[in-house]
Amino acid sequence: MSSGTLYDKVWDLHRVAELPGGSTQLFIGLHLIHEVTSPQAFAALRDLGLGVRHPERTVATVDHIVPTTSQARPFADPLAEEMLATLEANCAEHGITLHGLGSGRQGIVHVIAPELGLTQPGMTVACGDSHTSTHGAFGAIAFGIGTSQVRDVLASQSLAMGKLKVRRIWVDGQLQRGVYAKDLILHVIRTLGVKGGVGYAYEFAGPAIEALSMEERMTLCNMAIEGGARCGYVNPDQTTFAYLEGRPMAPAAEAWPSAVAWWSALATGAEAVFDDEVRFDATVVAPTVTWGITPGQGIGVDETVPTLEATEPNERPLAAEAYRYMDLQPGTAIAGTPVDVCFIGSCTNGRLSDLQAAAAVARGRQVAPGIKAFVVPGSEQVAAAAEAEGLDQIFTAAGFEWREPGCSMCLAMNPDRLEGRQISASSSNRNFKGRQGSATGRTLLMSPAMVAAAAIAGRVTDVRTLLKA
């Protein structure tokens, strides 16, 4: 088993007890909730006659079901309105902080917690959402959990879990211009598979990882779950500390030096032992696009859809299913694939730097005729920062719609949905069948800059050609 890694250190610091059967009772330092997975958990507490053990360690926001065109209350969708009203009532009853619409702090849960300084190195973080692994970018150990586990954390501030193995994902070199963290993680998942990380925590390390900004690291860790890993993390360093310093919930100035010293001590040491290590070269990573129905079915934009013969034997049934569903022919170039809808946003790629990268492509250009293109900031703070830079004006001048913050078309639990067989170029995290709201809709995952390029061209195109122009 691993030893001396950040994962091992944080696990040991939060161990409450060893439980019968071999699992560990693990203390959860930060619990994030939203309107979708919490109502049943609160109802279960009432049925059991229990309260919230540590309301000060739970923070709520609304993100999944909010409309992005108009957020006036009551919502047009009565179910969405009921879900938000229930969250408001539950938070008020139990003394839980809720960052609601118009508060200036509302947004996607995995965007607002880092930007508020809630997420910090050495923490254990849990949320009833798969992409909680995002918070590992700060040197935290962060897990997505189910509704029954949301109940458990509310009631006890702990979880029963088995310890994971640790695989180091070492990345040498540097990403090329026009290649982003989204491309890197799609490349990793393509190589190791969507089940390759089952039973593991992924530690991302190496020169290419150290060169990433905090927002890029969040993108990387966000999609670790798509590779089967329960969590992904990056060791805290000066990039981490510079991002956190001065944020509302970060340690105050007088406590800052000791916090940084403690955080630094948690980083994986030279003597650490890993259960496994896989090495990558960042210089060979190209802008990457998914062609199929899992995030592992991705290829470089300059490649062709793989033939059945080129696919691993155990992956061939899924590949054949993907050909049928996506209506893409094996052996044909992915570049040039027409798209109908272009979505920039989500907890994966809805931060300021994502919008900046997409705006650099959109500036002075026009969305192709017939293409629906829209941008959804990840939070109210992201929206305000982008508008202060004039990014909203760049997008609208190019023919994109500028929307209100929310999860939007990532999972379409709101009015933002594909229709029929539309093809979406999406900066989100999952391309499963029906993921974006239509049972027959098709999703091509890519970076925000690549989505912007697809919107301009009306088809999948290599963003590097536009960046040279």
C-alpha positions in Angstrom: 0.0 0.0 0.0 1.0 3.6 -0.5 2.7 5.6 2.2 3.9 9.1 2.7 1.6 10.6 0.0 -0.7 13.6 0.6 -3.6 11.1 0.4 -2.1 9.0 3.2 -1.4 12.0 5.4 -4.9 13.5 5.0 -6.6 10.2 5.5 -4.7 9.5 8.7 -5.5 13.0 10.0 -9.2 12.5 9.5 -9.5 8.9 10.7 -12.0 8.7 13.5 -12.2 4.9 14.0 -11.8 1.6 12.2 -15.1 0.0 11.7 -16.1 -3.7 11.6 -15.7 -5.0 8.1 -12.5 -3.0 7.4 -13.9 0.4 6.5 -12.8 3.6 8.2 -15.0 6.3 9.8 -13.6 9.4 8.2 -14.2 13.0 9.4 -15.4 15.3 6.7 -14.0 18.9 7.0 -16.2 20.5 4.4 -19.7 19.4 3.3 -21.1 21.0 0.2 -24.8 20.7 -0.7 -27.2 21.8 -3.4 -30.8 21.5 -4.3 -30.8 18.1 -6.1 -29.3 15.5 -3.7 -30.1 17.1 -0.3 -33.9 17.1 0.0 -34.2 13.4 0.6 -31.2 13.5 3.0 -32.9 16.2 5.2 -36.2 14.3 5.1 -34.3 11.2 6.3 -32.9 13.2 9.2 -36.5 14.3 10.2 -37.7 10.7 10.0 -34.8 9.7 12.4 -35.3 12.6 14.7 -31.8 13.9 14.0 -30.3 17.3 13.5 -27.3 18.5 11.6 -24.2 17.7 13.7 -21.9 20.6 12.4 -24.0 23.1 10.4 -21.0 25.4 10.3 -19.1 22.8 8.2 -21.9 22.6 5.6 -22.3 25.2 2.8 -25.1 25.3 0.3 -25.8 26.8 -3.1 -28.3 26.3 -6.0 -26.9 25.3 -9.4 -28.3 22.3 -11.2 -31.9 23.3 -11.8 -31.6 27.1 -12.1 -32.6 28.6 -15.5 -29.9 30.6 -17.2 -32.0 33.0 -19.3 -34.1 34.5 -16.5 -33.7 33.6 -12.8 -36.8 35.6 -11.7 -38.8 33.8 -9.0 -40.9 31.8 -9.1 -39.3 29.7 -11.8 -41.4 28.7 -14.7 -40.7 25.1 -13.9 -42.7 24.4 -10.7 -40.5 21.4 -9.8 -37.4 23.5 -10.0 -39.1 26.2 -7.8 -40.1 23.5 -5.3 -36.5 22.2 -5.1 -35.0 25.6 -4.5 -37.7 26.5 -1.9 -37.0 23.2 -0.1 -33.3 23.9 0.0 -34.0 27.4 1.4 -36.3 26.0 4.1 -33.8 23.2 5.1 -30.9 25.6 5.3 -32.9 28.1 7.4 -34.1 25.3 9.7 -30.6 23.9 10.4 -28.6 27.1 10.4 -26.7 26.3 7.2 -25.2 29.0 5.1 -26.9 29.2 1.6 -25.4 31.2 -1.2 -28.6 31.9 -3.1 -29.5 33.7 -6.3 -28.5 37.3 -6.3 -26.2 36.9 -3.2 -23.1 37.6 -5.3 -21.8 34.2 -4.2 -24.2 31.8 -6.0 -22.9 29.5 -8.7 -21.9 25.9 -9.4 -20.9 24.3 -6.1 -17.5 23.3 -7.4 -16.8 26.8 -8.6 -17.9 28.8 -5.6 -16.2 26.8 -2.9 -12.7 27.4 -4.3 -13.4 31.1 -5.2 -14.6 31.8 -1.6 -11.6 30.1 -0.1 -13.7 27.3 1.5 -11.6 24.6 -0.2 -8.2 24.4 1.4 -5.2 22.0 1.4 -5.4 19.0 3.8 -9.2 19.0 3.9 -11.6 16.2 3.4 -14.5 17.5 1.2 -17.7 15.7 0.4 -20.7 16.6 -1.8 -23.6 14.8 -3.3 -22.2 15.4 -6.8 -19.8 13.2 -8.9 -17.4 16.0 -9.7 -16.5 16.8 -6.1 -13.0 15.6 -7.1 -12.5 19.1 -8.5 -11.5 20.3 -5.0 -8.5 17.9 -5.0 -6.7 20.6 -7.1 -5.9 22.3 -3.7 -4.4 19.3 -2.1 -7.7 18.2 -0.6 -9.1 14.7 -0.7 -12.6 15.2 -2.2 -15.3 12.6 -2.8 -18.6 12.6 -4.5 -21.2 10.9 -2.4 -24.8 9.5 -2.8 -27.9 10.9 -1.1 -27.8 8.4 1.8 -24.2 9.5 2.5 -25.3 13.1 2.4 -27.7 12.1 5.2 -24.8 10.5 7.1 -22.5 13.5 6.8 -25.3 15.9 7.9 -26.0 13.7 10.9 -22.4 12.7 12.0 -20.0 14.8 9.9 -18.3 11.6 8.9 -18.4 8.8 6.3 -17.7 5.1 6.3 -15.2 4.5 3.6 -12.5 2.1 2.5 -9.0 3.5 1.8 -8.0 3.8 -1.8 -4.8 2.9 -3.5 -2.8 5.8 -4.9 -1.6 6.1 -8.5 0.7 8.9 -9.5 0.0 10.4 -12.9 3.3 12.0 -13.8 3.3 14.4 -16.7 6.6 15.7 -18.2 7.0 18.6 -20.6 4.6 21.4 -21.3 1.3 21.7 -23.1 1.5 23.4 -26.5 -0.3 26.6 -27.4 -4.0 25.8 -28.0 -3.8 22.7 -25.7 -5.4 23.0 -22.3 -6.0 21.0 -19.1 -9.2 19.7 -20.6 -7.2 18.1 -23.5 -4.7 16.6 -21.0 -7.3 14.9 -18.9 -9.2 13.6 -21.9 -5.9 12.2 -23.1 -5.2 10.5 -19.8 -8.7 9.0 -19.7 -8.4 7.9 -23.3 -5.1 6.1 -22.4 -6.1 4.5 -19.1 -9.7 4.0 -19.8 -12.9 5.0 -18.0 -12.4 2.1 -15.5 -8.7 2.4 -15.2 -8.8 4.4 -12.0 -11.3 2.2 -10.1 -10.0 1.7 -6.6 -7.5 4.5 -6.9 -6.9 8.1 -5.9 -5.0 9.9 -8.7 -2.1 12.1 -7.7 -1.3 14.4 -10.6 2.4 15.5 -10.6 5.3 16.5 -12.8 6.6 19.6 -14.6 3.4 19.9 -16.8 1.1 19.8 -13.7 3.3 22.3 -11.7 3.0 24.7 -14.6 -0.9 24.7 -14.6 -2.9 27.5 -13.0 -5.3 26.6 -10.2 -8.2 26.8 -12.5 -6.5 24.4 -14.9 -5.8 22.0 -12.0 -9.4 22.1 -11.1 -10.4 21.0 -14.6 -7.9 18.2 -14.4 -9.1 16.9 -11.0 -12.8 17.5 -11.9 -12.6 14.7 -14.5 -10.5 12.3 -12.6 -13.9 10.6 -11.7 -14.5 10.1 -15.5 -11.4 7.9 -15.5 -12.8 5.7 -12.7 -10.7 7.3 -9.9 -12.7 8.2 -6.7 -10.6 11.3 -6.3 -7.8 13.2 -7.9 -5.5 15.7 -6.4 -2.4 18.0 -6.9 0.0 18.7 -4.1 -0.2 22.3 -2.7 2.5 24.7 -3.8 3.0 28.4 -4.3 0.4 28.5 -7.0 -2.1 27.1 -4.5 -1.2 29.6 -1.8 -1.2 32.6 -4.2 -4.8 31.6 -5.3 -6.1 31.3 -1.7 -4.5 34.3 -0.1 -7.0 37.0 0.8 -10.1 35.0 -0.1 -13.1 35.4 2.2 -12.8 32.1 4.0 -9.1 31.6 3.8 -6.9 32.0 6.9 -6.6 35.6 8.1 -3.3 37.5 7.6 -2.0 36.7 11.1 -2.7 33.0 10.7 -1.5 32.8 7.1 2.2 31.9 7.6 1.4 29.0 9.9 -1.3 27.8 7.5 1.1 27.8 4.6 3.7 25.9 6.6 1.2 23.2 7.6 -0.2 22.9 4.1 3.4 22.5 2.7 4.1 19.7 5.2 1.2 17.7 3.8 2.6 17.5 0.3 3.8 14.1 -0.9 7.5 13.6 0.1 10.4 12.2 -1.8 10.2 9.0 0.2 6.6 8.4 -0.6 5.5 5.0 -2.0 2.8 4.7 -4.6 0.8 1.7 -5.6 1.2 2.5 -9.2 2.7 5.2 -11.5 1.9 6.1 -15.1 3.9 8.7 -17.1 2.7 11.0 -19.9 4.4 13.5 -22.1 2.5 16.8 -22.4 4.2 17.8 -25.6 2.4 15.1 -27.6 -1.1 16.0 -26.4 -3.2 17.6 -29.1 -6.6 19.4 -28.8 -8.8 16.4 -28.0 -12.4 15.6 -28.9 -14.6 12.8 -27.8 -16.2 10.8 -30.7 -18.3 8.3 -28.7 -20.5 7.9 -25.7 -17.9 7.9 -22.9 -15.2 10.4 -22.0 -12.6 7.7 -22.8 -13.6 7.6 -26.4 -11.5 10.6 -27.4 -9.0 11.4 -30.1 -6.8 14.3 -31.2 -8.5 16.7 -33.5 -6.1 15.7 -36.2 -7.0 12.0 -35.9 -9.7 9.8 -37.4 -12.5 7.9 -35.6 -10.8 4.6 -34.7 -11.9 1.5 -36.6 -13.2 -1.5 -34.7 -10.0 -3.4 -35.5 -7.9 -0.7 -33.9 -10.0 -0.9 -30.7 -9.1 -3.2 -27.8 -11.2 -6.4 -28.1 -13.0 -5.8 -24.8 -13.9 -2.3 -25.9 -15.3 -3.3 -29.3 -19.0 -3.8 -28.3 -19.0 -0.3 -26.8 -17.3 1.2 -29.8 -19.9 -0.4 -32.1 -22.7 1.0 -30.0 -21.0 4.4 -30.2 -20.8 4.3 -34.0 -24.5 3.6 -34.2 -25.5 6.2 -31.6 -23.2 9.0 -32.8 -23.7 8.2 -36.5 -20.0 8.7 -37.0 -18.1 6.4 -39.4 -14.9 4.7 -38.3 -11.9 5.8 -40.2 -13.2 9.3 -40.9 -11.7 12.5 -39.6 -13.3 14.0 -36.5 -12.3 17.5 -37.8 -15.1 18.7 -40.0 -17.9 17.0 -38.0 -20.8 19.5 -38.1 -22.3 20.7 -34.9 -25.6 22.3 -34.0 -25.1 23.7 -30.4 -22.0 25.1 -28.8 -22.0 25.2 -25.0 -19.3 26.9 -22.9 -19.6 26.4 -19.1 -20.0 23.7 -16.4 -18.0 22.9 -13.2 -15.3 21.6 -15.6 -14.8 24.7 -17.7 -17.0 27.6 -16.5 -14.3 29.7 -14.7 -12.8 33.0 -15.8 -9.7 31.6 -17.5 -12.0 29.3 -19.5 -14.1 32.2 -20.7 -10.9 34.2 -21.5 -9.6 31.4 -23.6 -12.8 31.1 -25.5 -13.2 34.8 -25.9 -9.7 35.0 -27.5 -11.0 32.7 -30.2 -14.4 34.5 -30.6 -12.9 38.1 -30.7 -13.6 39.7 -34.0 -15.2 36.6 -35.5 -18.8 35.5 -36.0 -20.7 32.4 -35.0 -21.6 30.3 -38.1 -25.1 30.6 -39.5 -27.6 28.2 -37.9 -25.4 27.5 -34.8 -26.8 28.0 -31.3 -23.9 29.1 -29.2 -24.0 30.3 -25.6 -21.8 31.0 -22.6 -22.8 30.2 -19.0 -20.4 31.6 -16.3 -19.8 29.2 -13.4 -20.8 31.7 -10.7 -22.0 35.2 -10.1 -18.4 36.2 -9.3 -17.1 34.7 -12.5 -19.8 36.6 -14.4 -18.9 39.9 -12.7 -15.2 39.4 -13.4 -15.9 38.5 -17.0 -18.2 41.5 -17.5 -15.6 43.8 -16.0 -13.1 42.6 -18.7 -15.7 43.0 -21.4 -15.8 39.3 -22.2 -19.6 39.3 -22.4 -19.4 42.0 -25.1 -16.9 40.0 -27.1 -19.1 36.9 -27.0 -22.4 38.8 -27.8 -20.7 40.7 -30.7 -19.6 37.3 -32.1 -23.2 35.9 -31.9 -23.0 34.0 -28.6 -25.7 34.3 -26.0 -24.4 35.5 -22.5 -26.3 33.7 -19.8 -26.8 33.7 -16.0 -24.7 31.3 -13.8 -25.7 27.7 -13.4 -25.0 24.1 -14.5 -27.0 24.6 -17.7 -26.5 22.1 -20.5 -23.9 20.0 -18.7 -26.7 17.7 -17.5 -29.8 19.6 -18.6 -31.8 19.6 -15.4 -33.1 23.0 -16.5 -34.4 24.5 -19.7 -31.0 24.3 -21.5 -31.3 21.1 -23.5 -30.5 19.5 -26.8 -33.4 18.7 -29.1 -33.7 15.6 -31.1 -30.5 14.4 -32.8 -28.6 17.7 -32.4 -24.9 17.5 -32.0 -23.3 19.6 -29.2 -19.8 20.8 -28.9 -19.6 21.0 -25.1 -17.0 22.1 -22.6 -18.7 19.9 -19.9 -17.6 16.5 -18.6 -19.9 13.7 -19.8 -21.0 12.6 -23.2 -23.3 9.8 -22.1 -26.4 9.0 -24.1 -29.1 11.6 -23.2 -26.8 13.5 -20.9 -27.6 16.9 -22.4 -31.4 16.6 -22.3 -32.4 14.7 -25.4 -32.6 10.9 -25.5 -31.0 11.0 -29.0 -28.8 14.1 -28.6 -25.1 13.7 -29.2 -22.2 15.3 -27.3 -18.6 16.0 -28.4 -16.5 17.0 -25.3 -13.7 19.5 -25.9 -12.0 22.6 -24.3 -13.8 25.9 -24.2 -11.4 27.3 -26.9 -12.3 24.3 -29.1 -16.0 24.9 -28.5 -15.6 28.5 -29.6 -13.7 27.4 -32.7 -16.5 25.0 -33.5 -19.1 27.7 -33.1 -17.2 30.0 -35.5 -16.6 27.2 -38.1 -19.9 25.4 -37.6 -18.0 22.2 -37.3 -15.2 20.6 -35.3 -12.0 22.5 -36.1 -8.5 22.7 -34.7 -8.4 25.8 -32.6 -4.7 26.1 -33.2 -5.4 27.3 -36.7 -7.5 30.2 -35.4 -5.0 31.2 -32.8 -2.4 31.6 -35.5 -4.6 33.9 -37.5 
